[in-house]
Amino acid sequence: MVLPGSIQVQRRGARRLPNLGEALSLALGALGTLNRLSGVKIHNTEMDGHPVALALIEGAQFGEDAEGNTTLEGMEDK
C-alpha cells in the first residue's frame, strides 16, 4: 500500500476535523500498519452501480464498547 500524500499533524491546541486528503492518508496509513501486523486484503467491486473499495483485515472484527463506540477487536500487538 502506498500513501497518497503526507499526513499533516495539528498544532498543539488547534482543533479541527481532517480534510479529505488527510483523512485518506490516515486511513491508508492505518491499513498499512494493520497489513504489517495481520494482513489486509483489498478488493475493488461495485455496489448499486457505484465503485466500492473493500479492505478485509485478517483476524479482526468490529465490536462496540460500553459507550456505543465502534471498536476493532481481535488485534493483538505482535
Rosetta silent file (secondary structure, phi, psi, omega in degrees, C-alpha in Angstrom):
SEQUENCE: MVLPGSIQVQRRGARRLPNLGEALSLALGALGTLNRLSGVKIHNTEMDGHPVALALIEGAQFGEDAEGNTTLEGMEDK
SCORE:     score description
SCORE:     0.000 S_00000001
   1 L     0.000  139.874 -179.538    0.000    0.000    0.000 S_00000001
   2 L  -120.371  131.351  178.160    1.236    3.456   -0.866 S_00000001
   3 L   -69.875  142.537 -179.718    0.088    6.601    0.935 S_00000001
   4 L   -75.901  -11.988 -178.920   -1.459    9.245   -1.345 S_00000001
   5 L   178.033 -178.275 -179.391    0.415   12.080    0.382 S_00000001
   6 L   -77.714  160.643  179.260    1.904   13.264    3.629 S_00000001
   7 L  -101.847  126.077  179.612   -0.081   13.432    6.858 S_00000001
   8 L   -87.993  128.343  178.749   -0.437   16.887    8.403 S_00000001
   9 L   -95.453  136.329 -179.281   -0.115   16.961   12.186 S_00000001
  10 L   -71.174  150.883  172.817   -2.179   19.537   14.064 S_00000001
  11 L   -71.102  152.952  177.633   -0.537   22.259   16.109 S_00000001
  12 L   -58.234  130.101  178.807   -0.837   21.953   19.867 S_00000001
  13 L    87.367  -14.747  179.509   -4.177   23.386   20.982 S_00000001
  14 L   -83.729  139.807  179.389   -5.646   23.536   17.474 S_00000001
  15 L  -132.805  124.584  175.389   -8.828   21.551   16.885 S_00000001
  16 L  -164.255  158.002  174.461  -10.377   20.750   13.536 S_00000001
  17 L   -77.260  150.474  178.095  -11.524   17.742   11.588 S_00000001
  18 L   -68.073  149.858  174.457   -9.089   16.430    8.962 S_00000001
  19 L   -78.205  175.673 -174.485   -9.723   17.442    5.363 S_00000001
  20 H   -57.611  -47.046 -179.506  -10.423   14.736    2.767 S_00000001
  21 H   -61.804  -41.472  178.392   -6.781   14.254    1.746 S_00000001
  22 H   -66.015  -41.494  179.639   -5.637   13.994    5.363 S_00000001
  23 H   -63.282  -41.875  178.081   -8.426   11.535    6.215 S_00000001
  24 H   -64.137  -41.552  178.529   -7.492    9.329    3.245 S_00000001
  25 H   -63.287  -42.059  178.455   -3.815    9.408    4.257 S_00000001
  26 H   -64.085  -44.327 -179.532   -4.676    8.467    7.834 S_00000001
  27 H   -63.771  -45.804  179.917   -6.950    5.611    6.736 S_00000001
  28 H   -67.982  -36.021  176.241   -4.391    4.203    4.279 S_00000001
  29 H   -63.210  -42.340  177.995   -1.596    4.613    6.830 S_00000001
  30 H   -64.981  -41.904  177.711   -3.633    2.692    9.403 S_00000001
  31 H   -64.687  -37.075  177.109   -4.406   -0.072    6.880 S_00000001
  32 H   -62.885  -40.945  177.144   -0.702   -0.261    6.006 S_00000001
  33 H   -65.851  -45.072  177.520    0.168   -0.735    9.681 S_00000001
  34 H   -61.701  -35.649  179.144   -2.526   -3.393   10.095 S_00000001
  35 H   -61.385  -39.205  178.192   -1.206   -5.116    6.980 S_00000001
  36 H   -69.163  -28.573 -176.664    2.204   -5.481    8.638 S_00000001
  37 H   -87.420  -40.165 -172.226    0.570   -6.891   11.794 S_00000001
  38 L  -135.117  -22.021 -175.125   -2.103   -9.241   10.459 S_00000001
  39 L   103.575  124.487  177.832   -2.567   -8.988    6.718 S_00000001
  40 E  -122.299  127.044  176.039   -5.023   -6.810    4.838 S_00000001
  41 E  -103.501  135.517  179.387   -6.690   -7.993    1.651 S_00000001
  42 E  -114.777  149.685 -177.828   -8.090   -5.378   -0.705 S_00000001
  43 E  -150.275  131.601  174.329  -10.801   -5.831   -3.297 S_00000001
  44 E  -100.507  133.764 -179.457  -12.453   -3.443   -5.781 S_00000001
  45 E  -150.512 -169.052  176.739  -16.069   -4.139   -6.664 S_00000001
  46 E  -129.346  147.230  175.679  -19.367   -2.354   -7.359 S_00000001
  47 E  -137.637  123.131 -177.138  -22.457   -1.835   -5.232 S_00000001
  48 L    53.769   36.748  177.778  -25.637   -0.383   -6.716 S_00000001
  49 L    79.102    5.615 -179.721  -23.637    0.582   -9.805 S_00000001
  50 E  -114.446  145.175  178.758  -21.040    2.546   -7.817 S_00000001
  51 E   -66.621  142.409  179.310  -17.389    1.582   -7.224 S_00000001
  52 E  -134.725  131.934  175.261  -16.602    0.208   -3.759 S_00000001
  53 E  -106.129  123.628  179.961  -13.171   -0.421   -2.251 S_00000001
  54 E  -108.983  139.680  172.645  -13.089   -3.127    0.422 S_00000001
  55 E  -122.509  118.236 -179.055  -10.323   -3.720    2.939 S_00000001
  56 E  -104.139  120.702 -176.784  -10.517   -7.066    4.752 S_00000001
  57 E  -101.748  113.595 -177.438   -8.464   -7.243    7.958 S_00000001
  58 L   -65.181  136.638  175.424   -7.464  -10.793    8.855 S_00000001
  59 L    75.615   17.596 -177.851   -8.145  -11.834   12.451 S_00000001
  60 L  -132.747  156.234  172.985  -10.302   -8.809   13.301 S_00000001
  61 E  -151.233  154.096  178.928  -13.942   -7.929   13.707 S_00000001
  62 E   -77.717  146.482  175.471  -15.903   -4.829   14.650 S_00000001
  63 E  -139.190 -164.178 -179.322  -17.406   -4.559   18.110 S_00000001
  64 E  -145.301  136.284  177.953  -18.867   -1.905   20.357 S_00000001
  65 L   -86.938 -178.217 -175.637  -17.701   -0.512   23.703 S_00000001
  66 L   -63.845  -21.976 -179.429  -19.928    0.374   26.677 S_00000001
  67 L   -95.278    4.211  177.974  -20.487    3.892   25.294 S_00000001
  68 L    87.411    8.039  178.166  -21.634    2.660   21.867 S_00000001
  69 L   -80.827  143.358  178.035  -18.390    3.494   20.035 S_00000001
  70 E   -71.347  135.167  177.414  -17.225    1.157   17.277 S_00000001
  71 E  -123.005  162.938  174.037  -14.131   -0.878   18.180 S_00000001
  72 E  -114.753  113.290 -172.764  -11.869   -3.210   16.224 S_00000001
  73 E  -104.896  155.892  175.740  -11.443   -6.443   18.154 S_00000001
  74 L    93.961    2.437  179.531   -9.053   -9.352   17.784 S_00000001
  75 L   -99.060  118.861  176.427   -5.933   -7.292   17.079 S_00000001
  76 L  -112.653  149.119  174.878   -3.069   -8.003   19.454 S_00000001
  77 L   -65.264  134.284  179.261    0.331   -6.292   19.447 S_00000001
  78 L  -117.492    0.000    0.000    2.930   -8.535   17.823 S_00000001
